[in-house]
Amino acid sequence: MKRYLLILFLSAASCGIAFGQEMYHVGFSDNGIEMPDTVNMNQVYNIDFELENKGTQTITSSINVFLATYDEVEGLNPEHWIVGFSNIDLEPGEIFIPPNPDDIYDQATAIYNYGPGDNIVVIWPVIDIAETQTSESIYNDLYVNDPNSIVSFDDLDFEIITRDNLINVQTIENVLQVVMFDLNGRIVFNENGLNIATKSISSGIYILQVNFADGYSQSRKVMVE
């Protein structure tokens, strides 16, 4: 589940801005950021967005977009560049739609400070100018699944019964949620019930994650035939 928390920040030179002075301000359109809710560790995932000129000055300089993960204790981790756009001519109020959205992506790797479990991903654009500017950051929730951390069958607190296009989770524990991912990290099932109808799910290997009411989760691989 993504959370769209909008933050406004000013460049260091902005302290001397007079009231009513024209400003460079770049942000995202009302569509926000589109990205997966869940990916596998080391997986490359796409990010979709539209940029909007929310200032009073026409933007004719390049716009670069940066990304960083966020830690509630240490704050933002070191940022890295994900995409840049040149030949910009963006009037106030105008929206820029990236011409090649498939070229906008990041990789959930430890090099970029991703880790298994819940991650907070922050994305923001910057205009390539020396003048004072403001920008918007959007915070997104991203769960990173690590297939190498799947619990062995003997240590699981649940069992799986498969029959007649149905996967049934059996456990004596209180279950909060059952989620099933494909090996690319896409969610194919996300409910609070214990039965998964597989008739409309393609054949293959999936990762079944059971989230318990006590706050812990366990995962195992399952086969859909």
Phi, psi and omega in degrees: 000122179278151170236129183259094180255112186269128181234136178253128176229152182248150174289164186299331183280358188283352185298334184261017182289131178275152180299131178088355180293142180294144187229148165271126181213116180244140179211198179254154177291174181295347178287346178069213181247134174249123178204164182297155171279331185219137173222166173272155176302134180075005179281142172273131180229150182271152178232131184239131179199167172236139178266148180226135174278105183257011179260195181251358180251142174292134180265118178240358179266165179298152175240126176251146181243132183242159181220146174207150171275158185239133177246130185294342179266310186264352181083211182290134171283168179307133183282160170216151183283137177244331180195153176223150181233126179249181181053044181274138171217085191244110179286158176306131181086353183275148181253136177254122178258117181305133184288333182231078184299335179293344180273000180257110185202167172219169180238130181281077184238156180297335178301325179262018174069026168279154176213160178302141180101205183285132175233148172249121183251128182247132182232135179208149177261153178223131176279137182276072179223161177272342182289161176299140179213161170240159183212167179243140173247140175242130179263133181232139174275132179222124176265127180254117181268133178250101181303335181288348182261010181297134184286143177292157184304321185293336183262359183286146175263015178213160175239159179238129174246125181246126178195146171047056178057035182217134171252123181246126177266126180241128181199155175267355180276161175279122184259130178271322188197146173239126183233138176234131181244152166276178185285356173264004178088003180280137179281127177249346177206135180206093184218171175261007176270171183255002180245131179244115175282122187255004184301324182264006180259132182297150178296146178151187180263136181229165175250121180258122181244128178251120178261118184269156182296337180284354175103001178248163182228152173224149183226153172207159178277144177227154179251129172254124183253000000 
